[in-house]
């Protein structure tokens, strides 16, 4: 993942209704998402729709 890819994933996550913020790090390979009433499956789909894999959700 590069900086441009990081921005794509961030934009996709923030477009999900209920997501308040998303901080994506291409160097760490992580995304920290603040949200209300959003299922894990919806967040996972937003990332996977950008052609990235979700390895886990905590």
C-alpha distance matrix in Angstrom:
0.0 3.8 7.0 8.0 5.6 6.6 10.0 10.2 9.8 12.2 14.5 14.7 15.6 18.0 19.7 20.9 24.5 25.2 21.9 22.9 19.7 16.0 14.1 10.4 8.9 5.3 7.8 9.7 7.5 10.3 12.0 15.7 17.7 21.3 23.4 26.8 27.9 24.7 24.3 21.5 21.5 21.0 18.0 16.5 17.5 15.8 12.3 13.3 14.7 11.4 10.7 8.8 11.0 12.9 14.2 16.7 18.3 20.6
3.8 0.0 3.8 5.5 5.1 6.1 8.7 9.9 10.6 12.2 14.3 15.4 16.6 18.3 20.0 21.8 25.4 26.1 22.6 23.2 19.7 16.3 14.2 10.7 9.1 5.8 8.0 11.0 9.8 12.3 13.5 16.8 18.8 22.2 24.4 28.0 29.5 26.4 26.6 24.0 24.2 23.2 20.1 19.2 19.9 17.7 14.6 16.0 16.8 13.1 13.3 11.9 14.5 16.2 17.7 19.9 21.1 23.1
7.0 3.8 0.0 3.8 5.4 4.9 6.4 8.8 10.1 10.5 12.4 14.4 15.5 16.4 18.4 20.6 23.9 24.5 21.0 21.1 17.6 14.5 12.2 9.5 8.3 6.5 8.9 11.8 11.2 12.7 13.1 15.9 17.6 20.7 23.0 26.7 28.5 25.7 26.4 24.2 24.7 23.3 20.0 19.9 20.6 17.8 15.2 17.3 17.7 14.0 15.1 13.9 16.6 17.8 19.5 21.2 21.8 23.5
8.0 5.5 3.8 0.0 3.8 5.4 5.2 6.4 8.9 9.9 10.7 12.5 14.5 15.4 16.7 19.2 22.6 23.8 20.5 21.0 17.8 15.0 13.6 11.0 11.0 9.2 12.2 14.8 13.4 14.6 14.4 17.3 18.3 21.3 23.1 26.6 28.1 25.2 25.9 24.0 24.0 22.2 19.4 19.2 19.2 16.3 14.2 16.0 15.6 11.9 13.4 13.1 16.4 18.0 20.3 22.2 22.6 24.8
5.6 5.1 5.4 3.8 0.0 3.8 5.4 5.0 6.3 8.6 9.9 10.6 12.4 14.2 15.4 17.4 21.0 22.1 19.0 20.0 16.9 13.7 12.7 9.5 9.8 7.8 11.3 13.1 10.9 12.2 12.1 15.4 16.4 19.7 21.3 24.7 25.9 22.7 23.0 20.9 20.7 19.2 16.4 15.8 15.9 13.3 10.8 12.4 12.5 8.7 9.9 9.3 12.6 14.3 16.7 18.8 19.5 21.9
6.6 6.1 4.9 5.4 3.8 0.0 3.8 5.5 5.3 6.2 8.6 10.0 10.7 12.2 14.3 16.1 19.5 20.1 16.6 17.2 13.8 10.5 9.0 5.9 6.5 5.7 9.4 10.8 9.1 9.5 9.1 12.1 13.3 16.6 18.6 22.2 23.8 20.9 21.5 19.3 19.8 18.3 15.1 15.1 15.9 13.1 10.6 13.1 13.7 10.4 12.0 10.4 13.0 13.7 15.9 17.3 17.5 19.5
10.0 8.7 6.4 5.2 5.4 3.8 0.0 3.8 5.5 5.0 6.0 8.5 9.9 10.4 12.1 14.7 17.9 18.8 15.5 15.8 12.7 10.1 9.4 7.6 9.3 9.3 12.7 14.2 12.7 12.5 11.1 13.3 13.7 16.4 18.1 21.6 23.3 20.6 21.8 20.2 20.6 18.5 15.5 16.2 16.4 13.1 11.6 14.4 14.0 10.8 13.4 12.7 15.5 16.2 18.8 19.9 19.6 21.5
10.2 9.9 8.8 6.4 5.0 5.5 3.8 0.0 3.8 5.5 5.2 6.2 8.7 10.0 10.6 13.0 16.5 18.1 15.2 16.4 13.8 11.2 11.5 9.5 11.5 11.0 14.7 15.8 13.5 13.4 11.9 14.5 14.3 17.1 18.1 21.3 22.4 19.4 20.2 18.7 18.5 16.2 13.8 14.1 13.6 10.3 9.1 11.4 10.4 7.3 10.3 10.4 13.6 14.6 17.8 19.1 19.0 21.4
9.8 10.6 10.1 8.9 6.3 5.3 5.5 3.8 0.0 3.8 5.5 5.1 6.2 8.5 9.9 11.3 14.9 15.9 12.9 14.4 11.9 8.9 9.4 7.3 9.8 9.8 13.6 13.8 11.1 10.4 8.6 11.3 11.2 14.3 15.4 18.6 19.6 16.4 17.0 15.2 15.3 13.4 10.5 10.8 11.0 7.9 6.0 9.1 9.2 6.7 9.4 8.4 10.9 11.3 14.4 15.4 15.2 17.7
12.2 12.2 10.5 9.9 8.6 6.2 5.0 5.5 3.8 0.0 3.8 5.5 5.2 6.1 8.6 10.3 13.5 14.1 10.7 11.4 8.5 5.8 6.6 5.9 9.3 10.6 14.0 14.1 12.2 10.7 8.0 9.6 9.1 11.8 13.2 16.6 18.3 15.6 17.0 15.7 16.4 14.2 11.1 12.5 13.1 9.6 8.8 12.3 12.3 10.2 13.2 12.0 14.0 13.6 16.5 16.8 15.8 17.6
14.5 14.3 12.4 10.7 9.9 8.6 6.0 5.2 5.5 3.8 0.0 3.8 5.5 5.2 6.1 9.0 12.1 13.5 10.7 11.7 9.7 8.2 9.9 9.7 12.9 13.8 17.4 17.8 15.8 14.4 11.6 12.9 11.6 13.6 14.2 17.1 18.6 16.0 17.6 17.0 17.2 14.3 12.0 13.7 13.3 9.5 9.8 13.0 11.8 10.1 13.6 13.5 16.0 16.0 19.2 19.6 18.4 20.5
14.7 15.4 14.4 12.5 10.6 10.0 8.5 6.2 5.1 5.5 3.8 0.0 3.8 5.5 5.2 6.9 10.6 12.5 10.2 12.3 11.0 9.3 11.5 10.9 14.2 14.8 18.5 18.4 15.7 14.3 11.6 13.1 11.5 13.6 13.5 16.2 16.8 13.8 14.9 14.2 13.9 10.9 9.1 10.5 9.6 5.8 6.9 9.8 8.5 7.6 11.3 11.4 13.6 13.6 17.2 17.5 16.5 19.0
15.6 16.6 15.5 14.5 12.4 10.7 9.9 8.7 6.2 5.2 5.5 3.8 0.0 3.8 5.4 5.5 9.0 9.8 7.0 9.4 8.1 6.5 9.3 9.5 13.1 14.5 17.9 17.1 14.7 12.5 9.2 10.0 7.8 10.0 9.9 12.8 13.8 10.8 12.2 11.5 12.0 9.3 6.7 9.1 9.3 5.9 7.0 10.5 10.3 10.0 13.1 12.2 13.5 12.5 15.7 15.3 13.7 15.8
18.0 18.3 16.4 15.4 14.2 12.2 10.4 10.0 8.5 6.1 5.2 5.5 3.8 0.0 3.8 5.4 7.7 8.5 5.7 7.0 6.1 6.2 9.5 10.8 14.5 16.4 19.7 19.1 17.3 14.8 11.3 11.2 8.6 9.5 9.4 12.1 13.7 11.6 14.0 14.1 14.9 11.8 9.7 12.6 12.7 9.3 10.7 14.1 13.5 13.0 16.4 15.7 17.3 16.2 19.3 18.6 16.6 18.1
19.7 20.0 18.4 16.7 15.4 14.3 12.1 10.6 9.9 8.6 6.1 5.2 5.4 3.8 0.0 3.8 6.3 8.7 7.4 9.5 9.6 9.9 13.1 13.9 17.6 19.0 22.5 22.1 19.8 17.7 14.4 14.6 11.8 12.5 11.5 13.3 14.2 11.9 14.1 14.7 14.7 11.1 10.2 13.0 12.0 8.6 11.0 13.9 12.3 12.4 16.1 16.3 18.0 17.3 20.8 20.4 18.5 20.5
20.9 21.8 20.6 19.2 17.4 16.1 14.7 13.0 11.3 10.3 9.0 6.9 5.5 5.4 3.8 0.0 3.8 6.2 5.7 9.0 10.0 10.3 13.9 14.8 18.5 20.1 23.4 22.4 20.0 17.5 14.1 14.0 10.8 11.2 9.3 10.6 10.8 8.2 10.5 11.5 11.5 7.9 7.5 10.8 10.0 7.5 10.5 13.1 12.1 13.2 16.4 16.3 17.3 16.0 19.3 18.4 16.3 18.2
24.5 25.4 23.9 22.6 21.0 19.5 17.9 16.5 14.9 13.5 12.1 10.6 9.0 7.7 6.3 3.8 0.0 3.8 5.7 8.5 10.8 12.4 16.1 17.7 21.5 23.3 26.5 25.4 23.2 20.4 16.8 16.0 12.4 11.6 8.8 8.9 8.9 7.6 10.7 12.8 13.2 9.7 10.1 13.6 13.0 11.0 14.2 16.6 15.6 16.9 20.1 20.0 20.7 19.1 22.2 20.9 18.2 19.7
25.2 26.1 24.5 23.8 22.1 20.1 18.8 18.1 15.9 14.1 13.5 12.5 9.8 8.5 8.7 6.2 3.8 0.0 3.8 6.2 9.2 11.3 15.1 17.2 20.9 23.3 26.1 24.5 22.7 19.5 15.9 14.2 10.4 8.8 5.5 5.2 6.2 6.0 9.7 11.9 13.4 10.5 10.3 14.1 14.4 12.7 15.3 18.1 17.8 18.9 21.8 21.1 21.3 19.2 21.8 19.9 16.8 17.6
21.9 22.6 21.0 20.5 19.0 16.6 15.5 15.2 12.9 10.7 10.7 10.2 7.0 5.7 7.4 5.7 5.7 3.8 0.0 3.8 5.7 7.5 11.3 13.4 17.2 19.6 22.4 21.0 19.3 16.1 12.4 10.8 7.1 6.0 4.2 6.5 8.5 7.3 10.5 11.5 13.3 10.5 9.0 12.7 13.6 11.2 13.1 16.4 16.4 16.8 19.8 18.6 19.1 17.0 19.6 17.9 15.0 15.7
22.9 23.2 21.1 21.0 20.0 17.2 15.8 16.4 14.4 11.4 11.7 12.3 9.4 7.0 9.5 9.0 8.5 6.2 3.8 0.0 3.8 7.2 10.5 13.5 17.1 20.0 22.5 21.1 20.2 16.9 13.1 10.9 7.6 5.4 5.1 7.6 10.7 10.5 13.7 14.6 16.8 14.2 12.4 15.9 17.1 14.5 15.9 19.4 19.4 19.3 22.4 21.0 21.6 19.5 21.8 20.0 17.0 17.1
19.7 19.7 17.6 17.8 16.9 13.8 12.7 13.8 11.9 8.5 9.7 11.0 8.1 6.1 9.6 10.0 10.8 9.2 5.7 3.8 0.0 3.8 6.8 9.9 13.4 16.4 18.8 17.7 16.9 13.8 10.2 8.2 5.8 5.2 7.0 10.4 13.4 12.4 15.1 15.0 17.2 14.8 12.1 15.2 16.6 13.8 14.3 18.0 18.4 17.6 20.5 18.9 19.7 17.7 20.0 18.6 15.9 16.2
16.0 16.3 14.5 15.0 13.7 10.5 10.1 11.2 8.9 5.8 8.2 9.3 6.5 6.2 9.9 10.3 12.4 11.3 7.5 7.2 3.8 0.0 3.8 6.3 9.9 12.8 15.3 14.3 13.2 10.3 6.6 5.7 4.4 6.4 8.7 12.5 14.9 13.0 14.9 14.0 16.0 14.0 10.7 13.1 14.8 11.9 11.5 15.3 16.1 14.9 17.5 15.5 16.4 14.6 16.8 15.9 13.8 14.4
14.1 14.2 12.2 13.6 12.7 9.0 9.4 11.5 9.4 6.6 9.9 11.5 9.3 9.5 13.1 13.9 16.1 15.1 11.3 10.5 6.8 3.8 0.0 3.8 6.7 10.1 12.1 11.2 10.9 8.3 5.5 5.2 6.4 8.8 11.9 15.7 18.3 16.4 17.8 16.3 18.4 16.9 13.3 14.9 16.9 14.2 12.9 16.5 17.7 15.8 17.9 15.6 16.5 14.9 16.6 15.9 14.4 14.8
10.4 10.7 9.5 11.0 9.5 5.9 7.6 9.5 7.3 5.9 9.7 10.9 9.5 10.8 13.9 14.8 17.7 17.2 13.4 13.5 9.9 6.3 3.8 0.0 3.8 6.5 9.1 8.6 7.7 5.8 4.2 6.4 8.4 11.7 14.4 18.1 20.1 17.7 18.5 16.4 17.9 16.8 13.0 13.8 15.7 13.2 11.0 14.3 15.7 13.4 15.0 12.5 13.6 12.6 14.3 14.4 13.8 14.9
8.9 9.1 8.3 11.0 9.8 6.5 9.3 11.5 9.8 9.3 12.9 14.2 13.1 14.5 17.6 18.5 21.5 20.9 17.2 17.1 13.4 9.9 6.7 3.8 0.0 3.8 5.4 5.4 5.6 5.4 6.3 8.7 11.6 14.8 17.7 21.5 23.5 21.1 21.5 19.0 20.6 19.9 16.1 16.2 18.3 16.1 13.3 16.1 17.9 15.2 16.1 13.3 14.2 13.6 14.5 15.1 15.2 16.1
5.3 5.8 6.5 9.2 7.8 5.7 9.3 11.0 9.8 10.6 13.8 14.8 14.5 16.4 19.0 20.1 23.3 23.3 19.6 20.0 16.4 12.8 10.1 6.5 3.8 0.0 3.8 5.5 4.8 6.9 8.7 11.8 14.5 17.9 20.6 24.3 25.9 23.1 23.2 20.5 21.4 20.9 17.3 16.7 18.4 16.4 13.2 15.3 17.0 14.0 14.3 11.6 12.9 13.3 14.2 15.7 16.6 18.0
7.8 8.0 8.9 12.2 11.3 9.4 12.7 14.7 13.6 14.0 17.4 18.5 17.9 19.7 22.5 23.4 26.5 26.1 22.4 22.5 18.8 15.3 12.1 9.1 5.4 3.8 0.0 3.8 5.6 8.1 10.7 13.4 16.6 19.9 22.9 26.6 28.4 25.8 25.7 22.8 24.1 23.9 20.2 19.5 21.6 19.9 16.5 18.5 20.5 17.6 17.4 14.5 15.2 15.4 15.4 16.8 17.9 18.8
9.7 11.0 11.8 14.8 13.1 10.8 14.2 15.8 13.8 14.1 17.8 18.4 17.1 19.1 22.1 22.4 25.4 24.5 21.0 21.1 17.7 14.3 11.2 8.6 5.4 5.5 3.8 0.0 3.8 5.4 8.7 11.0 14.5 17.8 20.8 24.4 26.1 23.6 23.4 20.3 21.9 22.1 18.4 17.7 20.3 19.0 15.7 17.7 20.3 17.8 17.6 14.2 14.1 13.4 12.9 13.8 14.8 15.4
7.5 9.8 11.2 13.4 10.9 9.1 12.7 13.5 11.1 12.2 15.8 15.7 14.7 17.3 19.8 20.0 23.2 22.7 19.3 20.2 16.9 13.2 10.9 7.7 5.6 4.8 5.6 3.8 0.0 3.8 7.2 10.4 13.4 17.0 19.5 23.0 24.3 21.4 20.9 17.7 18.9 19.1 15.6 14.4 16.8 15.7 12.2 14.0 16.7 14.4 14.0 10.5 10.3 9.9 9.9 11.4 12.7 14.2
10.3 12.3 12.7 14.6 12.2 9.5 12.5 13.4 10.4 10.7 14.4 14.3 12.5 14.8 17.7 17.5 20.4 19.5 16.1 16.9 13.8 10.3 8.3 5.8 5.4 6.9 8.1 5.4 3.8 0.0 3.8 6.7 9.8 13.4 15.9 19.4 20.9 18.2 17.9 14.9 16.7 16.8 13.1 12.6 15.4 14.2 11.2 13.7 16.3 14.5 14.8 11.3 10.9 9.3 9.6 9.8 10.1 11.2
12.0 13.5 13.1 14.4 12.1 9.1 11.1 11.9 8.6 8.0 11.6 11.6 9.2 11.3 14.4 14.1 16.8 15.9 12.4 13.1 10.2 6.6 5.5 4.2 6.3 8.7 10.7 8.7 7.2 3.8 0.0 3.8 6.3 9.9 12.4 16.0 17.7 15.1 15.4 12.9 14.8 14.3 10.5 11.0 13.7 12.0 9.7 12.9 15.1 13.6 14.8 11.8 11.7 9.8 11.1 10.6 9.6 10.7
15.7 16.8 15.9 17.3 15.4 12.1 13.3 14.5 11.3 9.6 12.9 13.1 10.0 11.2 14.6 14.0 16.0 14.2 10.8 10.9 8.2 5.7 5.2 6.4 8.7 11.8 13.4 11.0 10.4 6.7 3.8 0.0 3.8 6.8 9.9 13.5 15.6 13.8 14.6 12.6 15.3 14.7 11.1 12.5 15.4 13.7 12.3 15.7 17.6 16.6 18.1 15.2 14.9 12.3 13.4 11.8 9.7 9.7
17.7 18.8 17.6 18.3 16.4 13.3 13.7 14.3 11.2 9.1 11.6 11.5 7.8 8.6 11.8 10.8 12.4 10.4 7.1 7.6 5.8 4.4 6.4 8.4 11.6 14.5 16.6 14.5 13.4 9.8 6.3 3.8 0.0 3.8 6.3 10.0 12.2 10.4 11.9 10.7 13.4 12.2 8.9 11.4 13.9 12.0 11.7 15.2 16.6 16.2 18.3 15.9 15.7 13.1 14.8 13.0 10.2 10.5
21.3 22.2 20.7 21.3 19.7 16.6 16.4 17.1 14.3 11.8 13.6 13.6 10.0 9.5 12.5 11.2 11.6 8.8 6.0 5.4 5.2 6.4 8.8 11.7 14.8 17.9 19.9 17.8 17.0 13.4 9.9 6.8 3.8 0.0 3.8 7.3 10.4 9.8 12.1 12.0 15.0 13.5 10.9 14.0 16.2 14.4 14.8 18.3 19.4 19.3 21.6 19.5 19.3 16.5 18.1 15.9 12.6 12.1
23.4 24.4 23.0 23.1 21.3 18.6 18.1 18.1 15.4 13.2 14.2 13.5 9.9 9.4 11.5 9.3 8.8 5.5 4.2 5.1 7.0 8.7 11.9 14.4 17.7 20.6 22.9 20.8 19.5 15.9 12.4 9.9 6.3 3.8 0.0 3.8 6.7 6.5 9.5 10.5 13.2 11.5 9.8 13.3 15.1 13.6 14.9 18.1 18.8 19.4 21.9 20.2 19.9 17.1 19.1 16.7 13.3 13.2
26.8 28.0 26.7 26.6 24.7 22.2 21.6 21.3 18.6 16.6 17.1 16.2 12.8 12.1 13.3 10.6 8.9 5.2 6.5 7.6 10.4 12.5 15.7 18.1 21.5 24.3 26.6 24.4 23.0 19.4 16.0 13.5 10.0 7.3 3.8 0.0 3.8 5.7 9.0 11.2 13.8 12.1 11.6 15.1 16.6 15.6 17.5 20.2 20.8 21.9 24.4 22.9 22.5 19.6 21.5 18.8 15.2 15.0
27.9 29.5 28.5 28.1 25.9 23.8 23.3 22.4 19.6 18.3 18.6 16.8 13.8 13.7 14.2 10.8 8.9 6.2 8.5 10.7 13.4 14.9 18.3 20.1 23.5 25.9 28.4 26.1 24.3 20.9 17.7 15.6 12.2 10.4 6.7 3.8 0.0 3.8 6.6 9.7 11.7 10.4 11.0 14.2 15.3 15.1 17.4 19.6 20.1 21.9 24.1 22.9 22.1 19.3 21.2 18.6 15.2 15.3
24.7 26.4 25.7 25.2 22.7 20.9 20.6 19.4 16.4 15.6 16.0 13.8 10.8 11.6 11.9 8.2 7.6 6.0 7.3 10.5 12.4 13.0 16.4 17.7 21.1 23.1 25.8 23.6 21.4 18.2 15.1 13.8 10.4 9.8 6.5 5.7 3.8 0.0 3.8 6.6 8.3 6.7 7.3 10.5 11.5 11.4 13.7 15.8 16.4 18.2 20.3 19.2 18.5 15.8 18.1 15.8 12.7 13.7
24.3 26.6 26.4 25.9 23.0 21.5 21.8 20.2 17.0 17.0 17.6 14.9 12.2 14.0 14.1 10.5 10.7 9.7 10.5 13.7 15.1 14.9 17.8 18.5 21.5 23.2 25.7 23.4 20.9 17.9 15.4 14.6 11.9 12.1 9.5 9.0 6.6 3.8 0.0 3.8 5.3 5.4 6.7 8.7 10.1 11.1 13.1 14.4 15.6 17.8 19.3 18.0 16.7 13.9 15.9 13.5 10.8 12.3
21.5 24.0 24.2 24.0 20.9 19.3 20.2 18.7 15.2 15.7 17.0 14.2 11.5 14.1 14.7 11.5 12.8 11.9 11.5 14.6 15.0 14.0 16.3 16.4 19.0 20.5 22.8 20.3 17.7 14.9 12.9 12.6 10.7 12.0 10.5 11.2 9.7 6.6 3.8 0.0 3.8 5.5 5.2 6.1 8.6 10.0 10.9 12.1 14.1 16.0 16.9 15.2 13.4 10.4 12.1 9.8 7.3 9.5
21.5 24.2 24.7 24.0 20.7 19.8 20.6 18.5 15.3 16.4 17.2 13.9 12.0 14.9 14.7 11.5 13.2 13.4 13.3 16.8 17.2 16.0 18.4 17.9 20.6 21.4 24.1 21.9 18.9 16.7 14.8 15.3 13.4 15.0 13.2 13.8 11.7 8.3 5.3 3.8 0.0 3.8 5.5 5.0 6.0 8.6 10.0 10.2 11.8 14.4 15.2 14.1 12.5 10.3 12.5 11.2 9.8 12.6
21.0 23.2 23.3 22.2 19.2 18.3 18.5 16.2 13.4 14.2 14.3 10.9 9.3 11.8 11.1 7.9 9.7 10.5 10.5 14.2 14.8 14.0 16.9 16.8 19.9 20.9 23.9 22.1 19.1 16.8 14.3 14.7 12.2 13.5 11.5 12.1 10.4 6.7 5.4 5.5 3.8 0.0 3.8 5.4 5.1 6.3 8.9 9.9 10.4 12.9 14.6 14.0 13.4 11.6 14.6 13.5 11.7 14.4
18.0 20.1 20.0 19.4 16.4 15.1 15.5 13.8 10.5 11.1 12.0 9.1 6.7 9.7 10.2 7.5 10.1 10.3 9.0 12.4 12.1 10.7 13.3 13.0 16.1 17.3 20.2 18.4 15.6 13.1 10.5 11.1 8.9 10.9 9.8 11.6 11.0 7.3 6.7 5.2 5.5 3.8 0.0 3.8 5.4 5.2 6.6 8.7 10.0 11.5 13.2 11.9 11.4 9.3 12.3 11.2 9.3 12.0
16.5 19.2 19.9 19.2 15.8 15.1 16.2 14.1 10.8 12.5 13.7 10.5 9.1 12.6 13.0 10.8 13.6 14.1 12.7 15.9 15.2 13.1 14.9 13.8 16.2 16.7 19.5 17.7 14.4 12.6 11.0 12.5 11.4 14.0 13.3 15.1 14.2 10.5 8.7 6.1 5.0 5.4 3.8 0.0 3.8 5.5 5.3 6.1 8.5 10.2 10.9 9.4 8.2 6.2 9.4 9.1 8.5 12.0
17.5 19.9 20.6 19.2 15.9 15.9 16.4 13.6 11.0 13.1 13.3 9.6 9.3 12.7 12.0 10.0 13.0 14.4 13.6 17.1 16.6 14.8 16.9 15.7 18.3 18.4 21.6 20.3 16.8 15.4 13.7 15.4 13.9 16.2 15.1 16.6 15.3 11.5 10.1 8.6 6.0 5.1 5.4 3.8 0.0 3.8 5.4 4.9 5.8 8.6 9.7 9.6 9.4 8.9 12.4 12.6 12.3 15.7
15.8 17.7 17.8 16.3 13.3 13.1 13.1 10.3 7.9 9.6 9.5 5.8 5.9 9.3 8.6 7.5 11.0 12.7 11.2 14.5 13.8 11.9 14.2 13.2 16.1 16.4 19.9 19.0 15.7 14.2 12.0 13.7 12.0 14.4 13.6 15.6 15.1 11.4 11.1 10.0 8.6 6.3 5.2 5.5 3.8 0.0 3.8 5.6 5.3 6.9 9.4 9.3 10.3 9.9 13.7 14.0 13.2 16.4
12.3 14.6 15.2 14.2 10.8 10.6 11.6 9.1 6.0 8.8 9.8 6.9 7.0 10.7 11.0 10.5 14.2 15.3 13.1 15.9 14.3 11.5 12.9 11.0 13.3 13.2 16.5 15.7 12.2 11.2 9.7 12.3 11.7 14.8 14.9 17.5 17.4 13.7 13.1 10.9 10.0 8.9 6.6 5.3 5.4 3.8 0.0 3.8 5.4 5.4 7.0 5.8 7.0 7.1 10.8 11.8 11.8 15.1
13.3 16.0 17.3 16.0 12.4 13.1 14.4 11.4 9.1 12.3 13.0 9.8 10.5 14.1 13.9 13.1 16.6 18.1 16.4 19.4 18.0 15.3 16.5 14.3 16.1 15.3 18.5 17.7 14.0 13.7 12.9 15.7 15.2 18.3 18.1 20.2 19.6 15.8 14.4 12.1 10.2 9.9 8.7 6.1 4.9 5.6 3.8 0.0 3.8 5.2 5.0 4.9 5.7 7.1 10.7 12.4 13.2 16.9
14.7 16.8 17.7 15.6 12.5 13.7 14.0 10.4 9.2 12.3 11.8 8.5 10.3 13.5 12.3 12.1 15.6 17.8 16.4 19.4 18.4 16.1 17.7 15.7 17.9 17.0 20.5 20.3 16.7 16.3 15.1 17.6 16.6 19.4 18.8 20.8 20.1 16.4 15.6 14.1 11.8 10.4 10.0 8.5 5.8 5.3 5.4 3.8 0.0 3.8 5.4 7.3 9.3 10.8 14.5 16.0 16.4 20.0
11.4 13.1 14.0 11.9 8.7 10.4 10.8 7.3 6.7 10.2 10.1 7.6 10.0 13.0 12.4 13.2 16.9 18.9 16.8 19.3 17.6 14.9 15.8 13.4 15.2 14.0 17.6 17.8 14.4 14.5 13.6 16.6 16.2 19.3 19.4 21.9 21.9 18.2 17.8 16.0 14.4 12.9 11.5 10.2 8.6 6.9 5.4 5.2 3.8 0.0 3.8 5.7 8.9 10.9 14.4 16.3 17.0 20.3
10.7 13.3 15.1 13.4 9.9 12.0 13.4 10.3 9.4 13.2 13.6 11.3 13.1 16.4 16.1 16.4 20.1 21.8 19.8 22.4 20.5 17.5 17.9 15.0 16.1 14.3 17.4 17.6 14.0 14.8 14.8 18.1 18.3 21.6 21.9 24.4 24.1 20.3 19.3 16.9 15.2 14.6 13.2 10.9 9.7 9.4 7.0 5.0 5.4 3.8 0.0 3.8 6.9 9.9 13.0 15.6 17.0 20.6
8.8 11.9 13.9 13.1 9.3 10.4 12.7 10.4 8.4 12.0 13.5 11.4 12.2 15.7 16.3 16.3 20.0 21.1 18.6 21.0 18.9 15.5 15.6 12.5 13.3 11.6 14.5 14.2 10.5 11.3 11.8 15.2 15.9 19.5 20.2 22.9 22.9 19.2 18.0 15.2 14.1 14.0 11.9 9.4 9.6 9.3 5.8 4.9 7.3 5.7 3.8 0.0 3.8 6.8 9.6 12.3 14.0 17.4
11.0 14.5 16.6 16.4 12.6 13.0 15.5 13.6 10.9 14.0 16.0 13.6 13.5 17.3 18.0 17.3 20.7 21.3 19.1 21.6 19.7 16.4 16.5 13.6 14.2 12.9 15.2 14.1 10.3 10.9 11.7 14.9 15.7 19.3 19.9 22.5 22.1 18.5 16.7 13.4 12.5 13.4 11.4 8.2 9.4 10.3 7.0 5.7 9.3 8.9 6.9 3.8 0.0 3.8 6.2 9.1 11.4 14.9
12.9 16.2 17.8 18.0 14.3 13.7 16.2 14.6 11.3 13.6 16.0 13.6 12.5 16.2 17.3 16.0 19.1 19.2 17.0 19.5 17.7 14.6 14.9 12.6 13.6 13.3 15.4 13.4 9.9 9.3 9.8 12.3 13.1 16.5 17.1 19.6 19.3 15.8 13.9 10.4 10.3 11.6 9.3 6.2 8.9 9.9 7.1 7.1 10.8 10.9 9.9 6.8 3.8 0.0 3.8 5.6 7.6 11.2
14.2 17.7 19.5 20.3 16.7 15.9 18.8 17.8 14.4 16.5 19.2 17.2 15.7 19.3 20.8 19.3 22.2 21.8 19.6 21.8 20.0 16.8 16.6 14.3 14.5 14.2 15.4 12.9 9.9 9.6 11.1 13.4 14.8 18.1 19.1 21.5 21.2 18.1 15.9 12.1 12.5 14.6 12.3 9.4 12.4 13.7 10.8 10.7 14.5 14.4 13.0 9.6 6.2 3.8 0.0 3.8 7.2 10.2
16.7 19.9 21.2 22.2 18.8 17.3 19.9 19.1 15.4 16.8 19.6 17.5 15.3 18.6 20.4 18.4 20.9 19.9 17.9 20.0 18.6 15.9 15.9 14.4 15.1 15.7 16.8 13.8 11.4 9.8 10.6 11.8 13.0 15.9 16.7 18.8 18.6 15.8 13.5 9.8 11.2 13.5 11.2 9.1 12.6 14.0 11.8 12.4 16.0 16.3 15.6 12.3 9.1 5.6 3.8 0.0 3.8 6.6
18.3 21.1 21.8 22.6 19.5 17.5 19.6 19.0 15.2 15.8 18.4 16.5 13.7 16.6 18.5 16.3 18.2 16.8 15.0 17.0 15.9 13.8 14.4 13.8 15.2 16.6 17.9 14.8 12.7 10.1 9.6 9.7 10.2 12.6 13.3 15.2 15.2 12.7 10.8 7.3 9.8 11.7 9.3 8.5 12.3 13.2 11.8 13.2 16.4 17.0 17.0 14.0 11.4 7.6 7.2 3.8 0.0 3.8
20.6 23.1 23.5 24.8 21.9 19.5 21.5 21.4 17.7 17.6 20.5 19.0 15.8 18.1 20.5 18.2 19.7 17.6 15.7 17.1 16.2 14.4 14.8 14.9 16.1 18.0 18.8 15.4 14.2 11.2 10.7 9.7 10.5 12.1 13.2 15.0 15.3 13.7 12.3 9.5 12.6 14.4 12.0 12.0 15.7 16.4 15.1 16.9 20.0 20.3 20.6 17.4 14.9 11.2 10.2 6.6 3.8 0.0
